[in-house]
Amino acid sequence: MADLIDSARALSNLNNLATSSDEDTTIAALISAVSNSIENYCWRTFASTSYDELYPGNHRRELVLRNYPTLAVERVAYAPLGVLRVTNTSPSNQRAWRRLRRRPPIALDILRVAPSAWPLFAPHHYLSAAIANSAVCFVASWQDRPVAFSAWLPFVGAGPKTRREHRTVTLPDYQGVGIGNALSDFVASLWAGLGYRAISTTTHPAMIRARLRSPSWQMHRKPSFAASHEGRLRHATTRLTAGFRYVGPALPCAMGRALLETKSQ
């Protein structure tokens, strides 16, 4: 614990009273004792201190921190996952090592579903819980559990026939491992295989970064504010959005048609 003031400040408050070395020692002890009492009373640490804290998720966009005010944030992580644990069980062995391995692959089952599947995912979308009734929807399942959802709409405008990404969301317990991007890529490849152009407009920073790194997506509009008169659709005029076009491999046409014709309720 750091003292709230130093001895020089205390003596200044005492009109720079001349003190002996013993009195200086007493003043320093009193400062420490009073500082400790004040912090205990306030349940606060007033000195700048670094914290590493873990909070339960509340599915909201804000967290109330235990310590404030916040001067800086070094790192924010979601669903921390232990990737390495080394245990030394031999008292005679002073060294322990382990070889790191890549994360095992995640096998997903993807089905076309009705828009009625959306309510399970709606509370977790970062912008809106609404969905168009005409959307063509897909769900990715892992071990028979639905984990991600992606909905697409026809693009209204001139040019080649196009499908645009409408909503893509991954349930919180399965975020952070690329499932949402994998589902989005798969559906985009399905449209490409059927002769459509697949486009996506997003304001989510993580998705923008993932698309910029992916060879399957090409940015056709840098992050910017959309003009209010753009087209017949409502565009984001109050937040930065980036536009991408799918340029990756196409799903075989027969496989895409079979998936579209099989709709699960």
Phi and psi in degrees as GROMACS dihedral restraints (atoms count N, CA, C in turn):
[ dihedral_restraints ]
;  ai    aj    ak    al  type     phi  dphi    fc
    3     4     5     6     1   -94.1    20    10
    4     5     6     7     1   144.3    20    10
    6     7     8     9     1   -68.1    20    10
    7     8     9    10     1   146.6    20    10
    9    10    11    12     1   -75.6    20    10
   10    11    12    13     1   -27.9    20    10
   12    13    14    15     1  -137.7    20    10
   13    14    15    16     1   166.3    20    10
   15    16    17    18     1  -104.5    20    10
   16    17    18    19     1   175.9    20    10
   18    19    20    21     1   -63.6    20    10
   19    20    21    22     1   -36.4    20    10
   21    22    23    24     1   -62.3    20    10
   22    23    24    25     1   -40.5    20    10
   24    25    26    27     1   -65.8    20    10
   25    26    27    28     1   -39.6    20    10
   27    28    29    30     1   -64.5    20    10
   28    29    30    31     1   -43.8    20    10
   30    31    32    33     1   -67.0    20    10
   31    32    33    34     1   -33.6    20    10
   33    34    35    36     1   -63.3    20    10
   34    35    36    37     1   -38.5    20    10
   36    37    38    39     1   -68.8    20    10
   37    38    39    40     1   -18.7    20    10
   39    40    41    42     1   -99.4    20    10
   40    41    42    43     1    25.3    20    10
   42    43    44    45     1    59.7    20    10
   43    44    45    46     1    38.1    20    10
   45    46    47    48     1    54.3    20    10
   46    47    48    49     1    46.2    20    10
   48    49    50    51     1   -60.7    20    10
   49    50    51    52     1   134.5    20    10
   51    52    53    54     1   -73.4    20    10
   52    53    54    55     1   129.2    20    10
   54    55    56    57     1  -129.8    20    10
   55    56    57    58     1   156.9    20    10
   57    58    59    60     1   -86.3    20    10
   58    59    60    61     1   171.4    20    10
   60    61    62    63     1   -63.4    20    10
   61    62    63    64     1   -35.9    20    10
   63    64    65    66     1   -66.0    20    10
   64    65    66    67     1   -39.4    20    10
   66    67    68    69     1   -67.9    20    10
   67    68    69    70     1   -35.4    20    10
   69    70    71    72     1   -61.0    20    10
   70    71    72    73     1   -40.4    20    10
   72    73    74    75     1   -64.7    20    10
   73    74    75    76     1   -40.8    20    10
   75    76    77    78     1   -64.9    20    10
   76    77    78    79     1   -42.7    20    10
   78    79    80    81     1   -62.1    20    10
   79    80    81    82     1   -43.5    20    10
   81    82    83    84     1   -61.3    20    10
   82    83    84    85     1   -40.9    20    10
   84    85    86    87     1   -66.1    20    10
   85    86    87    88     1   -39.1    20    10
   87    88    89    90     1   -66.4    20    10
   88    89    90    91     1   -40.3    20    10
   90    91    92    93     1   -59.3    20    10
   91    92    93    94     1   -46.3    20    10
   93    94    95    96     1   -63.2    20    10
   94    95    96    97     1   -42.0    20    10
   96    97    98    99     1   -66.2    20    10
   97    98    99   100     1   -44.3    20    10
   99   100   101   102     1   -68.8    20    10
  100   101   102   103     1   -39.2    20    10
  102   103   104   105     1   -59.7    20    10
  103   104   105   106     1   -44.1    20    10
  105   106   107   108     1   -63.5    20    10
  106   107   108   109     1   -41.1    20    10
  108   109   110   111     1   -66.1    20    10
  109   110   111   112     1   -39.7    20    10
  111   112   113   114     1   -65.0    20    10
  112   113   114   115     1   -44.0    20    10
  114   115   116   117     1   -66.5    20    10
  115   116   117   118     1   -37.5    20    10
  117   118   119   120     1   -65.8    20    10
  118   119   120   121     1   -39.0    20    10
  120   121   122   123     1   -66.7    20    10
  121   122   123   124     1   -40.4    20    10
  123   124   125   126     1   -86.4    20    10
  124   125   126   127     1    -9.1    20    10
  126   127   128   129     1    54.5    20    10
  127   128   129   130     1    40.9    20    10
  129   130   131   132     1  -138.8    20    10
  130   131   132   133     1   148.9    20    10
  132   133   134   135     1  -105.2    20    10
  133   134   135   136     1   116.3    20    10
  135   136   137   138     1   -85.4    20    10
  136   137   138   139     1   -25.1    20    10
  138   139   140   141     1   -72.2    20    10
  139   140   141   142     1   150.1    20    10
  141   142   143   144     1   -61.7    20    10
  142   143   144   145     1   121.6    20    10
  144   145   146   147     1  -137.6    20    10
  145   146   147   148     1   144.1    20    10
  147   148   149   150     1   -89.6    20    10
  148   149   150   151     1   137.8    20    10
  150   151   152   153     1  -129.6    20    10
  151   152   153   154     1   145.7    20    10
  153   154   155   156     1  -123.0    20    10
  154   155   156   157     1   103.2    20    10
  156   157   158   159     1  -120.6    20    10
  157   158   159   160     1   152.6    20    10
  159   160   161   162     1  -122.0    20    10
  160   161   162   163     1   129.3    20    10
  162   163   164   165     1  -122.7    20    10
  163   164   165   166     1   143.3    20    10
  165   166   167   168     1   -71.9    20    10
  166   167   168   169     1   143.6    20    10
  168   169   170   171     1   -69.0    20    10
  169   170   171   172     1   144.1    20    10
  171   172   173   174     1  -122.8    20    10
  172   173   174   175     1     9.0    20    10
  174   175   176   177     1    60.1    20    10
  175   176   177   178     1    26.3    20    10
  177   178   179   180     1  -120.0    20    10
  178   179   180   181     1   173.2    20    10
  180   181   182   183     1   -90.8    20    10
  181   182   183   184     1     2.0    20    10
  183   184   185   186     1  -137.4    20    10
  184   185   186   187     1   155.0    20    10
  186   187   188   189     1  -126.3    20    10
  187   188   189   190     1   138.5    20    10
  189   190   191   192     1   -91.9    20    10
  190   191   192   193     1   114.8    20    10
  192   193   194   195     1   -81.4    20    10
  193   194   195   196     1   151.5    20    10
  195   196   197   198     1   -73.0    20    10
  196   197   198   199     1   -30.0    20    10
  198   199   200   201     1  -120.5    20    10
  199   200   201   202     1   136.0    20    10
  201   202   203   204     1  -153.8    20    10
  202   203   204   205     1   161.0    20    10
  204   205   206   207     1   -71.9    20    10
  205   206   207   208     1   158.8    20    10
  207   208   209   210     1   -91.7    20    10
  208   209   210   211     1   123.3    20    10
  210   211   212   213     1   -90.5    20    10
  211   212   213   214     1   -33.9    20    10
  213   214   215   216     1  -161.6    20    10
  214   215   216   217     1   151.2    20    10
  216   217   218   219     1  -120.5    20    10
  217   218   219   220     1   119.4    20    10
  219   220   221   222     1   -87.6    20    10
  220   221   222   223     1   -33.6    20    10
  222   223   224   225     1  -162.1    20    10
  223   224   225   226     1   139.4    20    10
  225   226   227   228     1  -128.1    20    10
  226   227   228   229     1   127.8    20    10
  228   229   230   231     1  -130.3    20    10
  229   230   231   232     1   148.2    20    10
  231   232   233   234     1  -111.6    20    10
  232   233   234   235     1   136.1    20    10
  234   235   236   237     1    49.7    20    10
  235   236   237   238     1    63.6    20    10
  237   238   239   240     1   -57.3    20    10
  238   239   240   241     1   135.8    20    10
  240   241   242   243     1  -124.1    20    10
  241   242   243   244     1   122.1    20    10
  243   244   245   246     1   -67.2    20    10
  244   245   246   247     1   126.1    20    10
  246   247   248   249     1  -111.6    20    10
  247   248   249   250     1    -9.6    20    10
  249   250   251   252     1  -152.8    20    10
  250   251   252   253     1   132.7    20    10
  252   253   254   255     1  -139.4    20    10
  253   254   255   256     1   121.0    20    10
  255   256   257   258     1  -114.1    20    10
  256   257   258   259     1   126.7    20    10
  258   259   260   261     1  -125.4    20    10
  259   260   261   262     1   128.0    20    10
  261   262   263   264     1  -104.6    20    10
  262   263   264   265     1   111.3    20    10
  264   265   266   267     1  -102.0    20    10
  265   266   267   268     1     1.9    20    10
  267   268   269   270     1  -110.7    20    10
  268   269   270   271     1   118.4    20    10
  270   271   272   273     1   -66.6    20    10
  271   272   273   274     1   -19.5    20    10
  273   274   275   276     1   -89.3    20    10
  274   275   276   277     1   -11.4    20    10
  276   277   278   279     1  -101.5    20    10
  277   278   279   280     1   117.2    20    10
  279   280   281   282     1   -91.4    20    10
  280   281   282   283     1    -0.4    20    10
  282   283   284   285     1  -131.3    20    10
  283   284   285   286     1   144.4    20    10
  285   286   287   288     1  -140.6    20    10
  286   287   288   289     1   141.3    20    10
  288   289   290   291     1  -144.0    20    10
  289   290   291   292     1   159.7    20    10
  291   292   293   294     1  -150.0    20    10
  292   293   294   295     1   143.9    20    10
  294   295   296   297     1   -87.3    20    10
  295   296   297   298     1   129.5    20    10
  297   298   299   300     1   -79.1    20    10
  298   299   300   301     1   140.9    20    10
  300   301   302   303     1  -122.1    20    10
  301   302   303   304     1   155.2    20    10
  303   304   305   306     1   -68.5    20    10
  304   305   306   307     1   153.4    20    10
  306   307   308   309     1   -59.9    20    10
  307   308   309   310     1   134.2    20    10
  309   310   311   312     1   -63.0    20    10
  310   311   312   313     1   151.2    20    10
  312   313   314   315     1   -64.5    20    10
  313   314   315   316     1   150.8    20    10
  315   316   317   318     1  -109.3    20    10
  316   317   318   319     1   117.3    20    10
  318   319   320   321     1   -91.6    20    10
  319   320   321   322     1   122.7    20    10
  321   322   323   324     1  -112.6    20    10
  322   323   324   325     1   143.0    20    10
  324   325   326   327     1  -103.4    20    10
  325   326   327   328     1   127.7    20    10
  327   328   329   330     1  -117.2    20    10
  328   329   330   331     1   127.0    20    10
  330   331   332   333     1  -129.4    20    10
  331   332   333   334     1   149.1    20    10
  333   334   335   336     1   -79.3    20    10
  334   335   336   337     1   137.4    20    10
  336   337   338   339     1  -133.3    20    10
  337   338   339   340     1   167.3    20    10
  339   340   341   342     1   -79.1    20    10
  340   341   342   343     1   157.3    20    10
  342   343   344   345     1   -57.9    20    10
  343   344   345   346     1   -16.9    20    10
  345   346   347   348     1   -65.4    20    10
  346   347   348   349     1   -11.5    20    10
  348   349   350   351     1   -79.5    20    10
  349   350   351   352     1   -11.0    20    10
  351   352   353   354     1   -63.6    20    10
  352   353   354   355     1   -37.3    20    10
  354   355   356   357     1   -54.1    20    10
  355   356   357   358     1   -29.6    20    10
  357   358   359   360     1   -63.6    20    10
  358   359   360   361     1   -31.7    20    10
  360   361   362   363     1  -102.1    20    10
  361   362   363   364     1   -20.3    20    10
  363   364   365   366     1   -53.7    20    10
  364   365   366   367     1   -43.2    20    10
  366   367   368   369     1   -64.2    20    10
  367   368   369   370     1   -14.1    20    10
  369   370   371   372     1  -105.7    20    10
  370   371   372   373     1     2.7    20    10
  372   373   374   375     1   -76.0    20    10
  373   374   375   376     1   139.2    20    10
  375   376   377   378     1   -74.1    20    10
  376   377   378   379     1   -12.1    20    10
  378   379   380   381     1  -123.7    20    10
  379   380   381   382     1   -48.0    20    10
  381   382   383   384     1  -145.8    20    10
  382   383   384   385     1   145.2    20    10
  384   385   386   387     1   -96.9    20    10
  385   386   387   388     1     2.7    20    10
  387   388   389   390     1   -87.1    20    10
  388   389   390   391     1   154.6    20    10
  390   391   392   393     1  -147.6    20    10
  391   392   393   394     1   145.1    20    10
  393   394   395   396     1   -75.5    20    10
  394   395   396   397     1   135.2    20    10
  396   397   398   399     1   -64.4    20    10
  397   398   399   400     1   -23.7    20    10
  399   400   401   402     1   -87.5    20    10
  400   401   402   403     1     3.6    20    10
  402   403   404   405     1   -67.2    20    10
  403   404   405   406     1   142.8    20    10
  405   406   407   408     1   -91.9    20    10
  406   407   408   409     1   119.8    20    10
  408   409   410   411     1  -116.6    20    10
  409   410   411   412     1   150.0    20    10
  411   412   413   414     1  -137.7    20    10
  412   413   414   415     1   146.5    20    10
  414   415   416   417     1  -125.3    20    10
  415   416   417   418     1   135.2    20    10
  417   418   419   420     1  -100.0    20    10
  418   419   420   421     1   131.4    20    10
  420   421   422   423     1  -118.0    20    10
  421   422   423   424     1   145.5    20    10
  423   424   425   426     1  -125.6    20    10
  424   425   426   427     1   120.1    20    10
  426   427   428   429     1    52.3    20    10
  427   428   429   430     1    47.5    20    10
  429   430   431   432     1    66.8    20    10
  430   431   432   433     1    15.7    20    10
  432   433   434   435     1  -115.4    20    10
  433   434   435   436     1   126.9    20    10
  435   436   437   438     1   -65.6    20    10
  436   437   438   439     1   131.6    20    10
  438   439   440   441     1  -126.7    20    10
  439   440   441   442     1   -22.9    20    10
  441   442   443   444     1  -150.5    20    10
  442   443   444   445     1   156.8    20    10
  444   445   446   447     1  -138.4    20    10
  445   446   447   448     1   141.4    20    10
  447   448   449   450     1  -143.0    20    10
  448   449   450   451     1   130.1    20    10
  450   451   452   453     1  -122.6    20    10
  451   452   453   454     1   142.9    20    10
  453   454   455   456     1  -132.4    20    10
  454   455   456   457     1   151.9    20    10
  456   457   458   459     1  -130.9    20    10
  457   458   459   460     1   156.8    20    10
  459   460   461   462     1   -64.7    20    10
  460   461   462   463     1   143.8    20    10
  462   463   464   465     1   -88.8    20    10
  463   464   465   466     1   125.6    20    10
  465   466   467   468     1   -92.0    20    10
  466   467   468   469     1   113.9    20    10
  468   469   470   471     1   161.3    20    10
  469   470   471   472     1   174.1    20    10
  471   472   473   474     1   -75.4    20    10
  472   473   474   475     1   160.3    20    10
  474   475   476   477     1   111.7    20    10
  475   476   477   478     1  -170.4    20    10
  477   478   479   480     1   -65.9    20    10
  478   479   480   481     1   157.8    20    10
  480   481   482   483     1   -62.0    20    10
  481   482   483   484     1   133.6    20    10
  483   484   485   486     1  -139.1    20    10
  484   485   486   487     1   145.5    20    10
  486   487   488   489     1  -118.4    20    10
  487   488   489   490     1   137.7    20    10
  489   490   491   492     1  -117.6    20    10
  490   491   492   493     1   145.0    20    10
  492   493   494   495     1   -69.6    20    10
  493   494   495   496     1   131.1    20    10
  495   496   497   498     1  -106.1    20    10
  496   497   498   499     1   -52.8    20    10
  498   499   500   501     1  -144.9    20    10
  499   500   501   502     1   131.7    20    10
  501   502   503   504     1  -138.1    20    10
  502   503   504   505     1   126.9    20    10
  504   505   506   507     1  -148.9    20    10
  505   506   507   508     1   144.1    20    10
  507   508   509   510     1  -113.8    20    10
  508   509   510   511     1   137.8    20    10
  510   511   512   513     1   -60.6    20    10
  511   512   513   514     1   145.3    20    10
  513   514   515   516     1   -53.6    20    10
  514   515   516   517     1   -38.6    20    10
  516   517   518   519     1   -67.4    20    10
  517   518   519   520     1   -12.2    20    10
  519   520   521   522     1  -121.0    20    10
  520   521   522   523     1    12.3    20    10
  522   523   524   525     1   -80.6    20    10
  523   524   525   526     1   158.6    20    10
  525   526   527   528     1    94.9    20    10
  526   527   528   529     1    -0.5    20    10
  528   529   530   531     1  -120.7    20    10
  529   530   531   532     1     8.9    20    10
  531   532   533   534     1    90.5    20    10
  532   533   534   535     1    12.3    20    10
  534   535   536   537     1   -65.9    20    10
  535   536   537   538     1   -44.4    20    10
  537   538   539   540     1   -61.2    20    10
  538   539   540   541     1   -44.3    20    10
  540   541   542   543     1   -66.0    20    10
  541   542   543   544     1   -37.3    20    10
  543   544   545   546     1   -64.4    20    10
  544   545   546   547     1   -41.9    20    10
  546   547   548   549     1   -65.4    20    10
  547   548   549   550     1   -43.7    20    10
  549   550   551   552     1   -61.2    20    10
  550   551   552   553     1   -43.0    20    10
  552   553   554   555     1   -62.0    20    10
  553   554   555   556     1   -41.8    20    10
  555   556   557   558     1   -63.7    20    10
  556   557   558   559     1   -46.6    20    10
  558   559   560   561     1   -66.3    20    10
  559   560   561   562     1   -38.6    20    10
  561   562   563   564     1   -61.7    20    10
  562   563   564   565     1   -38.9    20    10
  564   565   566   567     1   -68.5    20    10
  565   566   567   568     1   -31.1    20    10
  567   568   569   570     1   -62.7    20    10
  568   569   570   571     1   -47.3    20    10
  570   571   572   573     1   -63.3    20    10
  571   572   573   574     1   -39.6    20    10
  573   574   575   576     1   -61.7    20    10
  574   575   576   577     1   -39.8    20    10
  576   577   578   579     1   -65.7    20    10
  577   578   579   580     1   -25.1    20    10
  579   580   581   582     1   -93.5    20    10
  580   581   582   583     1     6.6    20    10
  582   583   584   585     1    90.6    20    10
  583   584   585   586     1    12.5    20    10
  585   586   587   588     1   -97.6    20    10
  586   587   588   589     1   156.1    20    10
  588   589   590   591     1   -90.9    20    10
  589   590   591   592     1   132.1    20    10
  591   592   593   594     1  -108.4    20    10
  592   593   594   595     1   126.4    20    10
  594   595   596   597     1  -128.8    20    10
  595   596   597   598     1   160.0    20    10
  597   598   599   600     1  -147.4    20    10
  598   599   600   601     1   133.8    20    10
  600   601   602   603     1  -118.6    20    10
  601   602   603   604     1   126.3    20    10
  603   604   605   606     1  -140.0    20    10
  604   605   606   607     1   151.2    20    10
  606   607   608   609     1  -113.0    20    10
  607   608   609   610     1    -2.5    20    10
  609   610   611   612     1   -75.0    20    10
  610   611   612   613     1   119.2    20    10
  612   613   614   615     1   -56.7    20    10
  613   614   615   616     1   -40.8    20    10
  615   616   617   618     1   -66.3    20    10
  616   617   618   619     1   -39.1    20    10
  618   619   620   621     1   -70.5    20    10
  619   620   621   622     1   -36.7    20    10
  621   622   623   624     1   -61.6    20    10
  622   623   624   625     1   -44.9    20    10
  624   625   626   627     1   -63.3    20    10
  625   626   627   628     1   -41.9    20    10
  627   628   629   630     1   -63.7    20    10
  628   629   630   631     1   -40.2    20    10
  630   631   632   633     1   -68.2    20    10
  631   632   633   634     1   -36.3    20    10
  633   634   635   636     1   -65.7    20    10
  634   635   636   637     1   -32.1    20    10
  636   637   638   639     1   -81.8    20    10
  637   638   639   640     1   -22.3    20    10
  639   640   641   642     1   -81.9    20    10
  640   641   642   643     1   133.5    20    10
  642   643   644   645     1   -73.4    20    10
  643   644   645   646     1    -9.0    20    10
  645   646   647   648     1   -86.8    20    10
  646   647   648   649     1    -7.8    20    10
  648   649   650   651     1  -127.1    20    10
  649   650   651   652     1   142.7    20    10
  651   652   653   654     1  -125.6    20    10
  652   653   654   655     1   126.2    20    10
  654   655   656   657     1   -74.3    20    10
  655   656   657   658     1   127.1    20    10
  657   658   659   660     1  -112.2    20    10
  658   659   660   661     1    -8.7    20    10
  660   661   662   663     1  -145.0    20    10
  661   662   663   664     1   118.4    20    10
  663   664   665   666     1   -65.9    20    10
  664   665   666   667     1   159.0    20    10
  666   667   668   669     1   -52.9    20    10
  667   668   669   670     1   122.8    20    10
  669   670   671   672     1  -162.4    20    10
  670   671   672   673     1   171.6    20    10
  672   673   674   675     1   -88.3    20    10
  673   674   675   676     1   128.9    20    10
  675   676   677   678     1   -73.7    20    10
  676   677   678   679     1   142.9    20    10
  678   679   680   681     1   -70.8    20    10
  679   680   681   682     1   142.5    20    10
  681   682   683   684     1   -66.7    20    10
  682   683   684   685     1   -17.2    20    10
  684   685   686   687     1   -98.2    20    10
  685   686   687   688     1     7.0    20    10
  687   688   689   690     1   -66.8    20    10
  688   689   690   691     1   113.3    20    10
  690   691   692   693     1    61.9    20    10
  691   692   693   694     1  -162.2    20    10
  693   694   695   696     1  -101.0    20    10
  694   695   696   697     1    -4.5    20    10
  696   697   698   699     1   -95.7    20    10
  697   698   699   700     1   157.3    20    10
  699   700   701   702     1   -78.3    20    10
  700   701   702   703     1   124.6    20    10
  702   703   704   705     1  -111.0    20    10
  703   704   705   706     1   164.1    20    10
  705   706   707   708     1   -77.7    20    10
  706   707   708   709     1   107.1    20    10
  708   709   710   711     1  -103.7    20    10
  709   710   711   712     1    -2.1    20    10
  711   712   713   714     1  -119.7    20    10
  712   713   714   715     1     2.6    20    10
  714   715   716   717     1  -144.7    20    10
  715   716   717   718     1   153.4    20    10
  717   718   719   720     1   -71.8    20    10
  718   719   720   721     1   131.0    20    10
  720   721   722   723     1  -129.5    20    10
  721   722   723   724     1   152.7    20    10
  723   724   725   726     1  -122.8    20    10
  724   725   726   727     1   143.7    20    10
  726   727   728   729     1  -109.0    20    10
  727   728   729   730     1   137.2    20    10
  729   730   731   732     1  -131.9    20    10
  730   731   732   733     1   151.9    20    10
  732   733   734   735     1  -122.3    20    10
  733   734   735   736     1   134.5    20    10
  735   736   737   738     1   -75.7    20    10
  736   737   738   739     1   127.3    20    10
  738   739   740   741     1  -127.4    20    10
  739   740   741   742     1    13.7    20    10
  741   742   743   744     1   -83.3    20    10
  742   743   744   745     1  -172.8    20    10
  744   745   746   747     1   -64.1    20    10
  745   746   747   748     1   149.8    20    10
  747   748   749   750     1   -96.6    20    10
  748   749   750   751     1   143.4    20    10
  750   751   752   753     1   -71.9    20    10
  751   752   753   754     1   141.8    20    10
  753   754   755   756     1   -52.1    20    10
  754   755   756   757     1   137.9    20    10
  756   757   758   759     1   -56.9    20    10
  757   758   759   760     1   -43.8    20    10
  759   760   761   762     1   -62.5    20    10
  760   761   762   763     1   -39.2    20    10
  762   763   764   765     1   -67.3    20    10
  763   764   765   766     1   -40.3    20    10
  765   766   767   768     1   -64.4    20    10
  766   767   768   769     1   -43.2    20    10
  768   769   770   771     1   -63.9    20    10
  769   770   771   772     1   -40.6    20    10
  771   772   773   774     1   -62.8    20    10
  772   773   774   775     1   -40.0    20    10
  774   775   776   777     1   -67.3    20    10
  775   776   777   778     1   -39.7    20    10
  777   778   779   780     1   -68.0    20    10
  778   779   780   781     1   -32.5    20    10
  780   781   782   783     1   -80.2    20    10
  781   782   783   784     1   -12.5    20    10
  783   784   785   786     1  -108.3    20    10
  784   785   786   787     1   103.8    20    10
  786   787   788   789     1  -111.2    20    10
  787   788   789   790     1   125.2    20    10
  789   790   791   792     1   -92.7    20    10
  790   791   792   793     1   141.5    20    10
